[in-house]
């Protein structure tokens, strides 16, 4: 058998994984761990952000990257007609059950933010709390949001910036599991110039405000926060699992994460921890009325 590399094989080696492979890996990552349990410590902050957006009453709302329903369910409680989407099927299953338990009529769908299964001008409002920013092709995300949002409708987003704890954490994870070639960093959704450029063709009155995630508190010490991420948060769990599978020492990654949280956290007298490093960009924009 020849050891030579064919032209097609060489092309594949240089180009890296296909987009379908990248998305399949992302889906598996977000379905790993236990995000529904992990996110409960950020739930109060999610509700505060939602209320701060002051969405007009009785809107048809699409929540992109809804996870287990952290904003979709509270939005339904406010009286909105809500559709939540996510690529993680297990999170959608959880959200469906939680909405039923709370007696709320919320539609949850497993689908891709870059290929929304809804008609043009279907929604009055699109929201995304730390969700759409992780889709690998931001231009397609913007195009789909603009398509399904009616002229004059509003877009609300909260996106991690490059300066906060989440960005530093993902950088540490990338040291173990490097992103594929050509990968667009999600934290660019937290850069005001980039967001302005991405939205300007389809949106006006773009308001970009740096903020810090509110009420991000854990009832235990920083070391246990790291353990929570290690066991429950898909991207971090997968990095530790890779180190374990490769028989490599997990201590350096654990220490990096501990230092990241320790530097920007406050320990209270009862042993709980307030995290002050959830820097995000608050985005509000109006769909062009001449769409």
Secondary structure, DSSP 8 states (H G I E B T S, - for coil): ------HHHHHHHHH-S-HHHHHHHHHHHHHSB-HHHHGGGGHHHHHHHHHHT---SS-EEEEET-TTTTTHHHHHHTT-EEEEEES-HHHHHHHHHHHHHTT---EEEE--TTS--S-TT-EEEEEEES-GGGSS-HHHHHHHHHHHEEEEEEEEEEEE-TTSHHHHHHHHHHHHS---TT---GGGGG-HHHHHHHHTTTEEEEEEEEEE-TT-EESS-HHHHHHHHHHHBHHHHHHHHHHHHTT---HHHHHHHHHHHHHTEEE-TTS-EEE---EEEEEEEEE-TT-
